[in-house]
C-alpha cells in the first residue's frame, strides 16, 4: 500500500475524527477562555492519567480470562480478543468511539468533582485525548507497514509485536513503556517463553 493510503486510513478513520474534533473544540475553549499555566499543568495531568489508564486497562481489562457472560465476552472480543486473533485487521486496530468517549466522560467528570471548573476540566480532557490519539497512532504504526523515524518508535513497535507474537503477558505498553517498567512486565525477550495463547485469548480458560 502506498504511504498516502496508509495515512488516509488513520486520519480519516471515524473514531479518530470524532476524538480529534473533540480535542480541537476543547483546545479552542481553553485558549479563548483561560490559557493559563495552571491549565497547562492540568493538560499534562491528563497526559499522565491516560498513560496509566492505557496500561491498566490493557493488562487488567482487555486481557481478562474469557467471561461466561455472552455480552461481556462479545465486548472483550471486539475490544481486544479478536485483535489478537487478527492483529493486522484494520477494523480492529482502533478503540471504538463507543468505548473511548464514555471513558473520557467518566475521567473528566471525576476531575471536575475535584476542581469544579469547566475550563480546567477541558484542559485535562485535552491531555487525555492527545495521549489517546498518540496511543492510536503508535498502535496503528505497530501493525502497518510504516517504519518509525526514531529509535524509540522502532523499539516500541518491536515490543508491541512481541506482545502479539511471542507472549501476551508482557509488553502491555503501546504508546510508552512506563507501566511495563513500573509493574515488571518489560522483559528481555530472550528470557520469555513462547506463549501458545498469544493469538487466542479466548483459549486461556474462562472466569
C-alpha positions as CSV (number, residue, x, y, z in Angstrom):
1,X,0.0,0.0,0.0
2,X,1.2,3.5,-0.8
3,X,2.1,5.7,2.1
4,X,-0.7,8.2,1.2
5,X,-3.2,5.4,1.7
6,X,-1.7,4.4,5.0
7,X,-2.0,7.9,6.4
8,X,-5.5,8.4,5.0
9,X,-6.7,5.2,6.7
10,X,-5.6,6.6,10.0
11,X,-6.5,10.3,9.8
12,X,-9.9,9.7,8.1
13,X,-11.0,6.9,10.4
14,X,-14.3,7.7,12.1
15,X,-13.1,7.1,15.7
16,X,-10.0,9.3,15.1
17,X,-12.1,12.0,13.5
18,X,-14.5,12.2,16.4
19,X,-12.0,12.3,19.1
20,X,-9.8,14.7,17.1
21,X,-12.8,17.1,16.7
22,X,-13.4,17.0,20.5
23,X,-9.8,17.8,21.1
24,X,-10.0,20.8,18.8
25,X,-13.2,22.1,20.5
26,X,-11.7,21.7,24.0
27,X,-8.5,23.4,22.8
28,X,-10.3,26.3,21.4
29,X,-12.3,26.7,24.6
30,X,-9.2,26.7,26.8
31,X,-7.2,29.1,24.5
32,X,-10.1,31.6,24.4
33,X,-11.3,31.4,28.0
34,X,-8.2,30.8,30.1
35,X,-4.8,29.8,28.5
36,X,-3.1,29.8,31.9
37,X,0.0,27.9,33.3
38,X,-2.3,26.1,35.7
39,X,-4.4,24.8,32.9
40,X,-1.2,23.7,31.2
41,X,-0.5,21.7,34.3
42,X,-4.0,20.2,34.1
43,X,-3.3,19.3,30.5
44,X,-0.1,17.5,31.5
45,X,-2.1,15.8,34.2
46,X,-4.5,14.4,31.6
47,X,-1.5,13.0,29.6
48,X,-0.2,11.2,32.7
49,X,-3.6,9.9,33.7
50,X,-4.1,8.4,30.2
51,X,-0.6,6.8,30.3
52,X,-1.6,4.8,33.4
53,X,-5.1,4.2,32.2
54,X,-3.7,2.7,28.9
55,X,-1.5,0.2,30.8
56,X,-4.1,-0.8,33.4
57,X,-7.0,-1.3,31.0
58,X,-4.8,-3.2,28.6
59,X,-3.5,-5.5,31.2
60,X,-6.4,-6.0,33.6
61,X,-9.5,-5.5,31.4
62,X,-8.5,-6.3,27.8
63,X,-6.7,-9.5,28.9
64,X,-9.3,-10.8,31.3
65,X,-9.9,-14.5,31.0
66,X,-12.9,-15.1,28.9
67,X,-16.1,-14.4,30.9
68,X,-19.1,-16.7,30.8
69,X,-21.5,-13.8,30.2
70,X,-22.1,-13.7,26.4
71,X,-22.5,-9.9,26.2
72,X,-19.3,-9.3,28.2
73,X,-17.5,-11.8,26.0
74,X,-18.6,-10.0,22.9
75,X,-17.5,-6.8,24.4
76,X,-14.0,-8.1,25.0
77,X,-13.9,-9.8,21.6
78,X,-14.5,-6.5,19.9
79,X,-12.1,-4.5,22.1
80,X,-9.2,-6.9,22.1
81,X,-9.6,-10.7,21.8
82,X,-10.3,-10.5,18.0
83,X,-7.4,-8.1,17.6
84,X,-5.0,-10.7,18.9
85,X,-6.6,-13.3,16.6
86,X,-6.4,-10.9,13.6
87,X,-3.7,-8.4,14.6
88,X,-3.5,-6.6,11.2
89,X,-7.2,-6.3,10.6
90,X,-7.7,-2.5,10.1
91,X,-11.3,-2.7,11.5
92,X,-9.9,-4.0,14.8
93,X,-6.9,-1.6,15.2
94,X,-8.8,1.3,16.7
95,X,-10.6,1.6,20.0
96,X,-14.3,2.2,19.1
97,X,-15.7,5.6,20.0
98,X,-18.5,3.9,22.0
99,X,-15.7,2.8,24.3
100,X,-13.4,5.8,24.2
101,X,-16.0,8.5,24.7
102,X,-17.7,7.1,27.8
103,X,-14.2,6.5,29.4
104,X,-13.3,10.1,28.6
105,X,-16.5,11.4,30.1
106,X,-16.0,9.4,33.3
107,X,-12.4,10.6,33.8
108,X,-13.3,14.2,33.0
109,X,-16.3,14.1,35.4
110,X,-14.1,12.8,38.2
111,X,-11.6,15.6,37.6
112,X,-14.4,18.1,37.6
113,X,-15.5,16.9,41.0
114,X,-12.1,18.0,42.4
115,X,-11.8,21.3,40.5
116,X,-15.4,22.4,39.9
117,X,-14.0,24.3,36.9
118,X,-15.2,23.6,33.4
119,X,-12.2,25.1,31.6
120,X,-9.7,23.4,33.8
121,X,-11.6,20.1,33.1
122,X,-11.4,20.9,29.3
123,X,-7.6,21.3,29.7
124,X,-7.4,18.0,31.5
125,X,-9.6,16.4,28.8
126,X,-7.2,17.8,26.1
127,X,-4.4,15.8,27.7
128,X,-6.5,12.6,27.8
129,X,-7.4,12.9,24.2
130,X,-4.0,13.9,22.9
131,X,-2.5,10.8,24.6
132,X,-5.3,8.7,23.3
133,X,-4.6,9.8,19.8
134,X,-0.9,9.2,20.4
135,X,-1.8,5.7,21.6
136,X,-3.9,5.1,18.5
137,X,-1.1,6.3,16.2
138,X,1.6,4.1,17.9
139,X,-0.7,1.1,17.7
140,X,-1.5,1.8,14.1
141,X,2.2,2.1,13.2
142,X,2.9,-1.2,15.1
143,X,0.6,-3.1,12.8
144,X,1.0,-1.3,9.5
145,X,4.0,-1.2,7.1
146,X,5.2,2.1,8.5
147,X,8.8,2.5,9.6
148,X,9.2,4.8,12.6
149,X,11.7,7.6,12.1
150,X,13.4,7.3,15.5
151,X,14.9,4.5,17.6
152,X,12.3,4.8,20.4
153,X,9.5,4.4,17.9
154,X,11.2,1.3,16.4
155,X,11.7,-0.2,19.8
156,X,8.0,0.4,20.8
157,X,6.9,-1.2,17.6
158,X,9.1,-4.2,18.3
159,X,7.8,-4.6,21.9
160,X,4.2,-4.5,20.7
161,X,4.9,-7.2,18.2
162,X,6.5,-9.3,20.9
163,X,3.2,-8.8,22.9
164,X,1.3,-10.2,19.9
165,X,3.5,-12.9,18.6
166,X,5.7,-14.1,21.5
167,X,3.9,-13.7,24.8
168,X,0.8,-11.7,25.6
169,X,1.6,-11.5,29.3
170,X,4.3,-8.9,28.8
171,X,4.9,-5.6,26.9
172,X,1.5,-4.1,27.5
173,X,2.6,-0.5,26.8
174,X,1.7,0.7,23.3
175,X,2.5,4.4,23.4
176,X,5.1,4.2,26.1
177,X,6.9,1.7,28.4
178,X,6.2,3.4,31.7
179,X,3.7,1.0,33.1
180,X,5.8,-2.0,32.0
181,X,8.8,-0.6,33.7
182,X,6.9,0.2,37.0
183,X,5.0,-3.1,37.1
184,X,7.6,-5.5,35.9
185,X,6.2,-6.5,32.5
186,X,9.0,-5.2,30.4
187,X,11.2,-8.2,29.9
188,X,14.2,-9.3,27.9
189,X,12.6,-11.2,25.0
190,X,15.3,-13.9,25.2
191,X,14.2,-14.8,28.7
192,X,10.5,-15.0,27.9
193,X,8.9,-18.3,26.8
194,X,6.8,-18.5,23.6
195,X,3.1,-18.4,24.6
196,X,0.6,-20.8,23.0
197,X,-2.3,-18.3,23.6
198,X,-0.9,-15.1,22.2
199,X,-3.2,-15.2,19.3
200,X,-6.1,-16.9,21.1
201,X,-7.0,-15.0,24.3
202,X,-10.3,-17.0,24.4
203,X,-8.3,-20.2,24.8
204,X,-6.9,-19.2,28.2
205,X,-9.8,-20.6,30.1
206,X,-13.0,-18.8,31.3
207,X,-13.7,-16.9,34.5
